[in-house]
């Protein structure tokens, strides 16, 4: 029951983590092979 309660209280963080993970995995690459989503300028905008 404690695990479910902890998951319930932190579901917003899990959702944010999932969105960031999907963004990092599906983001296109630059011509130099770097992930656009993980670039410094983009992360400060997110």
PyMOL Python script that loads the backbone (N, CA, C, O; Angstrom):
from pymol import cmd

cmd.read_pdbstr("""\
ATOM      1  N   UNK A   1       0.821  -1.200   0.000  1.00  0.00           N
ATOM      2  CA  UNK A   1       0.000   0.000   0.000  1.00  0.00           C
ATOM      3  C   UNK A   1       0.865   1.263   0.000  1.00  0.00           C
ATOM      4  O   UNK A   1       0.499   2.274  -0.600  1.00  0.00           O
ATOM      5  N   UNK A   2       2.015   1.196   0.679  1.00  0.00           N
ATOM      6  CA  UNK A   2       2.891   2.369   0.719  1.00  0.00           C
ATOM      7  C   UNK A   2       3.452   2.697  -0.663  1.00  0.00           C
ATOM      8  O   UNK A   2       3.596   3.868  -1.016  1.00  0.00           O
ATOM      9  N   UNK A   3       3.767   1.663  -1.443  1.00  0.00           N
ATOM     10  CA  UNK A   3       4.315   1.900  -2.782  1.00  0.00           C
ATOM     11  C   UNK A   3       3.275   2.591  -3.664  1.00  0.00           C
ATOM     12  O   UNK A   3       3.605   3.508  -4.416  1.00  0.00           O
ATOM     13  N   UNK A   4       2.030   2.154  -3.573  1.00  0.00           N
ATOM     14  CA  UNK A   4       0.959   2.780  -4.360  1.00  0.00           C
ATOM     15  C   UNK A   4       0.745   4.222  -3.930  1.00  0.00           C
ATOM     16  O   UNK A   4       0.512   5.095  -4.766  1.00  0.00           O
ATOM     17  N   UNK A   5       0.822   4.469  -2.652  1.00  0.00           N
ATOM     18  CA  UNK A   5       0.639   5.831  -2.140  1.00  0.00           C
ATOM     19  C   UNK A   5       1.777   6.742  -2.605  1.00  0.00           C
ATOM     20  O   UNK A   5       1.547   7.891  -2.983  1.00  0.00           O
ATOM     21  N   UNK A   6       2.997   6.223  -2.573  1.00  0.00           N
ATOM     22  CA  UNK A   6       4.148   6.996  -3.043  1.00  0.00           C
ATOM     23  C   UNK A   6       4.018   7.287  -4.539  1.00  0.00           C
ATOM     24  O   UNK A   6       4.277   8.407  -4.980  1.00  0.00           O
ATOM     25  N   UNK A   7       3.621   6.290  -5.312  1.00  0.00           N
ATOM     26  CA  UNK A   7       3.427   6.483  -6.745  1.00  0.00           C
ATOM     27  C   UNK A   7       2.326   7.499  -7.012  1.00  0.00           C
ATOM     28  O   UNK A   7       2.438   8.320  -7.922  1.00  0.00           O
ATOM     29  N   UNK A   8       1.280   7.444  -6.231  1.00  0.00           N
ATOM     30  CA  UNK A   8       0.165   8.372  -6.382  1.00  0.00           C
ATOM     31  C   UNK A   8       0.582   9.813  -6.092  1.00  0.00           C
ATOM     32  O   UNK A   8       0.131  10.740  -6.765  1.00  0.00           O
ATOM     33  N   UNK A   9       1.426   9.995  -5.109  1.00  0.00           N
ATOM     34  CA  UNK A   9       1.862  11.349  -4.739  1.00  0.00           C
ATOM     35  C   UNK A   9       2.893  11.925  -5.698  1.00  0.00           C
ATOM     36  O   UNK A   9       3.060  13.143  -5.760  1.00  0.00           O
ATOM     37  N   UNK A  10       3.581  11.084  -6.438  1.00  0.00           N
ATOM     38  CA  UNK A  10       4.648  11.554  -7.325  1.00  0.00           C
ATOM     39  C   UNK A  10       4.303  11.388  -8.801  1.00  0.00           C
ATOM     40  O   UNK A  10       5.196  11.442  -9.647  1.00  0.00           O
ATOM     41  N   UNK A  11       3.028  11.186  -9.127  1.00  0.00           N
ATOM     42  CA  UNK A  11       2.657  10.914 -10.517  1.00  0.00           C
ATOM     43  C   UNK A  11       2.942  12.089 -11.448  1.00  0.00           C
ATOM     44  O   UNK A  11       3.196  11.875 -12.633  1.00  0.00           O
ATOM     45  N   UNK A  12       2.906  13.308 -10.953  1.00  0.00           N
ATOM     46  CA  UNK A  12       3.240  14.451 -11.807  1.00  0.00           C
ATOM     47  C   UNK A  12       4.702  14.407 -12.237  1.00  0.00           C
ATOM     48  O   UNK A  12       5.028  14.736 -13.378  1.00  0.00           O
ATOM     49  N   UNK A  13       5.583  13.998 -11.321  1.00  0.00           N
ATOM     50  CA  UNK A  13       7.006  13.886 -11.650  1.00  0.00           C
ATOM     51  C   UNK A  13       7.252  12.743 -12.626  1.00  0.00           C
ATOM     52  O   UNK A  13       8.079  12.859 -13.530  1.00  0.00           O
ATOM     53  N   UNK A  14       6.531  11.636 -12.440  1.00  0.00           N
ATOM     54  CA  UNK A  14       6.666  10.506 -13.363  1.00  0.00           C
ATOM     55  C   UNK A  14       6.196  10.913 -14.762  1.00  0.00           C
ATOM     56  O   UNK A  14       6.794  10.511 -15.760  1.00  0.00           O
ATOM     57  N   UNK A  15       5.138  11.699 -14.833  1.00  0.00           N
ATOM     58  CA  UNK A  15       4.648  12.176 -16.124  1.00  0.00           C
ATOM     59  C   UNK A  15       5.651  13.083 -16.809  1.00  0.00           C
ATOM     60  O   UNK A  15       5.872  12.976 -18.015  1.00  0.00           O
ATOM     61  N   UNK A  16       6.260  13.979 -16.041  1.00  0.00           N
ATOM     62  CA  UNK A  16       7.278  14.870 -16.593  1.00  0.00           C
ATOM     63  C   UNK A  16       8.483  14.075 -17.082  1.00  0.00           C
ATOM     64  O   UNK A  16       9.025  14.358 -18.151  1.00  0.00           O
ATOM     65  N   UNK A  17       8.899  13.090 -16.309  1.00  0.00           N
ATOM     66  CA  UNK A  17      10.016  12.237 -16.705  1.00  0.00           C
ATOM     67  C   UNK A  17       9.691  11.478 -17.990  1.00  0.00           C
ATOM     68  O   UNK A  17      10.544  11.343 -18.868  1.00  0.00           O
ATOM     69  N   UNK A  18       8.474  10.990 -18.099  1.00  0.00           N
ATOM     70  CA  UNK A  18       8.064  10.257 -19.296  1.00  0.00           C
ATOM     71  C   UNK A  18       8.056  11.168 -20.524  1.00  0.00           C
ATOM     72  O   UNK A  18       8.498  10.761 -21.598  1.00  0.00           O
ATOM     73  N   UNK A  19       7.562  12.386 -20.374  1.00  0.00           N
ATOM     74  CA  UNK A  19       7.548  13.335 -21.493  1.00  0.00           C
ATOM     75  C   UNK A  19       8.971  13.672 -21.935  1.00  0.00           C
ATOM     76  O   UNK A  19       9.250  13.730 -23.132  1.00  0.00           O
ATOM     77  N   UNK A  20       9.864  13.891 -20.985  1.00  0.00           N
ATOM     78  CA  UNK A  20      11.261  14.187 -21.332  1.00  0.00           C
ATOM     79  C   UNK A  20      11.927  12.996 -22.009  1.00  0.00           C
ATOM     80  O   UNK A  20      12.702  13.173 -22.949  1.00  0.00           O
ATOM     81  N   UNK A  21      11.636  11.797 -21.545  1.00  0.00           N
ATOM     82  CA  UNK A  21      12.211  10.592 -22.144  1.00  0.00           C
ATOM     83  C   UNK A  21      11.716  10.401 -23.576  1.00  0.00           C
ATOM     84  O   UNK A  21      12.501  10.084 -24.470  1.00  0.00           O
ATOM     85  N   UNK A  22      10.431  10.591 -23.792  1.00  0.00           N
ATOM     86  CA  UNK A  22       9.881  10.472 -25.145  1.00  0.00           C
ATOM     87  C   UNK A  22      10.482  11.541 -26.055  1.00  0.00           C
ATOM     88  O   UNK A  22      10.812  11.264 -27.208  1.00  0.00           O
ATOM     89  N   UNK A  23      10.624  12.758 -25.539  1.00  0.00           N
ATOM     90  CA  UNK A  23      11.226  13.832 -26.330  1.00  0.00           C
ATOM     91  C   UNK A  23      12.662  13.534 -26.704  1.00  0.00           C
ATOM     92  O   UNK A  23      13.082  13.799 -27.830  1.00  0.00           O
ATOM     93  N   UNK A  24      13.414  12.986 -25.770  1.00  0.00           N
ATOM     94  CA  UNK A  24      14.815  12.674 -26.039  1.00  0.00           C
ATOM     95  C   UNK A  24      14.953  11.523 -27.032  1.00  0.00           C
ATOM     96  O   UNK A  24      15.859  11.524 -27.865  1.00  0.00           O
ATOM     97  N   UNK A  25      14.063  10.549 -26.946  1.00  0.00           N
ATOM     98  CA  UNK A  25      14.160   9.389 -27.836  1.00  0.00           C
ATOM     99  C   UNK A  25      13.651   9.668 -29.245  1.00  0.00           C
ATOM    100  O   UNK A  25      14.119   9.051 -30.202  1.00  0.00           O
ATOM    101  N   UNK A  26      12.711  10.576 -29.385  1.00  0.00           N
ATOM    102  CA  UNK A  26      12.118  10.821 -30.705  1.00  0.00           C
ATOM    103  C   UNK A  26      12.611  12.102 -31.364  1.00  0.00           C
ATOM    104  O   UNK A  26      12.185  12.422 -32.474  1.00  0.00           O
ATOM    105  N   UNK A  27      13.488  12.829 -30.714  1.00  0.00           N
ATOM    106  CA  UNK A  27      13.985  14.087 -31.259  1.00  0.00           C
ATOM    107  C   UNK A  27      14.932  13.838 -32.432  1.00  0.00           C
ATOM    108  O   UNK A  27      15.711  12.886 -32.408  1.00  0.00           O
ATOM    109  N   UNK A  28      14.869  14.679 -33.448  1.00  0.00           N
ATOM    110  CA  UNK A  28      15.802  14.535 -34.575  1.00  0.00           C
ATOM    111  C   UNK A  28      17.220  14.925 -34.172  1.00  0.00           C
ATOM    112  O   UNK A  28      17.440  15.575 -33.150  1.00  0.00           O
ATOM    113  N   UNK A  29      18.164  14.516 -34.994  1.00  0.00           N
ATOM    114  CA  UNK A  29      19.572  14.814 -34.755  1.00  0.00           C
ATOM    115  C   UNK A  29      20.016  15.968 -35.649  1.00  0.00           C
ATOM    116  O   UNK A  29      19.471  16.172 -36.734  1.00  0.00           O
ATOM    117  N   UNK A  30      21.014  16.718 -35.180  1.00  0.00           N
ATOM    118  CA  UNK A  30      21.592  17.785 -35.998  1.00  0.00           C
ATOM    119  C   UNK A  30      22.543  17.165 -37.014  1.00  0.00           C
ATOM    120  O   UNK A  30      22.747  15.951 -37.020  1.00  0.00           O
ATOM    121  N   UNK A  31      23.111  17.982 -37.853  1.00  0.00           N
ATOM    122  CA  UNK A  31      24.052  17.474 -38.861  1.00  0.00           C
ATOM    123  C   UNK A  31      25.321  16.918 -38.216  1.00  0.00           C
ATOM    124  O   UNK A  31      26.034  16.123 -38.828  1.00  0.00           O
ATOM    125  N   UNK A  32      25.600  17.336 -36.983  1.00  0.00           N
ATOM    126  CA  UNK A  32      26.778  16.813 -36.280  1.00  0.00           C
ATOM    127  C   UNK A  32      26.452  15.588 -35.436  1.00  0.00           C
ATOM    128  O   UNK A  32      27.333  15.036 -34.778  1.00  0.00           O
ATOM    129  N   UNK A  33      25.196  15.160 -35.451  1.00  0.00           N
ATOM    130  CA  UNK A  33      24.812  13.953 -34.730  1.00  0.00           C
ATOM    131  C   UNK A  33      24.344  14.178 -33.310  1.00  0.00           C
ATOM    132  O   UNK A  33      24.162  13.218 -32.561  1.00  0.00           O
ATOM    133  N   UNK A  34      24.144  15.429 -32.921  1.00  0.00           N
ATOM    134  CA  UNK A  34      23.691  15.723 -31.559  1.00  0.00           C
ATOM    135  C   UNK A  34      22.166  15.759 -31.509  1.00  0.00           C
ATOM    136  O   UNK A  34      21.515  16.186 -32.463  1.00  0.00           O
ATOM    137  N   UNK A  35      21.615  15.315 -30.408  1.00  0.00           N
ATOM    138  CA  UNK A  35      20.171  15.300 -30.209  1.00  0.00           C
ATOM    139  C   UNK A  35      19.685  16.729 -29.974  1.00  0.00           C
ATOM    140  O   UNK A  35      20.187  17.415 -29.083  1.00  0.00           O
ATOM    141  N   UNK A  36      18.719  17.176 -30.762  1.00  0.00           N
ATOM    142  CA  UNK A  36      18.220  18.549 -30.657  1.00  0.00           C
ATOM    143  C   UNK A  36      17.509  18.778 -29.327  1.00  0.00           C
ATOM    144  O   UNK A  36      17.674  19.832 -28.713  1.00  0.00           O
ATOM    145  N   UNK A  37      16.724  17.806 -28.878  1.00  0.00           N
ATOM    146  CA  UNK A  37      15.969  17.960 -27.637  1.00  0.00           C
ATOM    147  C   UNK A  37      16.895  18.145 -26.437  1.00  0.00           C
ATOM    148  O   UNK A  37      16.569  18.888 -25.511  1.00  0.00           O
ATOM    149  N   UNK A  38      18.042  17.476 -26.448  1.00  0.00           N
ATOM    150  CA  UNK A  38      18.959  17.542 -25.313  1.00  0.00           C
ATOM    151  C   UNK A  38      19.956  18.686 -25.401  1.00  0.00           C
ATOM    152  O   UNK A  38      20.836  18.796 -24.547  1.00  0.00           O
ATOM    153  N   UNK A  39      19.843  19.535 -26.406  1.00  0.00           N
ATOM    154  CA  UNK A  39      20.763  20.663 -26.518  1.00  0.00           C
ATOM    155  C   UNK A  39      20.490  21.676 -25.406  1.00  0.00           C
ATOM    156  O   UNK A  39      19.365  21.786 -24.919  1.00  0.00           O
ATOM    157  N   UNK A  40      21.517  22.403 -25.015  1.00  0.00           N
ATOM    158  CA  UNK A  40      21.422  23.330 -23.885  1.00  0.00           C
ATOM    159  C   UNK A  40      20.330  24.375 -24.085  1.00  0.00           C
ATOM    160  O   UNK A  40      19.547  24.634 -23.171  1.00  0.00           O
ATOM    161  N   UNK A  41      20.271  24.967 -25.250  1.00  0.00           N
ATOM    162  CA  UNK A  41      19.284  26.011 -25.521  1.00  0.00           C
ATOM    163  C   UNK A  41      17.858  25.505 -25.445  1.00  0.00           C
ATOM    164  O   UNK A  41      16.971  26.214 -24.971  1.00  0.00           O
ATOM    165  N   UNK A  42      17.633  24.301 -25.902  1.00  0.00           N
ATOM    166  CA  UNK A  42      16.282  23.744 -25.881  1.00  0.00           C
ATOM    167  C   UNK A  42      15.871  23.370 -24.463  1.00  0.00           C
ATOM    168  O   UNK A  42      14.720  23.599 -24.089  1.00  0.00           O
ATOM    169  N   UNK A  43      16.753  22.813 -23.674  1.00  0.00           N
ATOM    170  CA  UNK A  43      16.396  22.409 -22.312  1.00  0.00           C
ATOM    171  C   UNK A  43      16.060  23.609 -21.437  1.00  0.00           C
ATOM    172  O   UNK A  43      15.228  23.495 -20.537  1.00  0.00           O
ATOM    173  N   UNK A  44      16.686  24.753 -21.678  1.00  0.00           N
ATOM    174  CA  UNK A  44      16.334  25.932 -20.892  1.00  0.00           C
ATOM    175  C   UNK A  44      14.959  26.458 -21.287  1.00  0.00           C
ATOM    176  O   UNK A  44      14.286  27.094 -20.476  1.00  0.00           O
ATOM    177  N   UNK A  45      14.534  26.200 -22.526  1.00  0.00           N
ATOM    178  CA  UNK A  45      13.189  26.590 -22.956  1.00  0.00           C
ATOM    179  C   UNK A  45      12.122  25.673 -22.371  1.00  0.00           C
ATOM    180  O   UNK A  45      11.005  26.108 -22.091  1.00  0.00           O
ATOM    181  N   UNK A  46      12.465  24.418 -22.189  1.00  0.00           N
ATOM    182  CA  UNK A  46      11.499  23.450 -21.656  1.00  0.00           C
ATOM    183  C   UNK A  46      11.288  23.740 -20.201  1.00  0.00           C
ATOM    184  O   UNK A  46      10.512  23.049 -19.540  1.00  0.00           O
TER     185      UNK A  46
END
""", "prot")
cmd.dss("prot")
cmd.show_as("cartoon", "prot")
cmd.util.cbc("prot")
cmd.orient("prot")
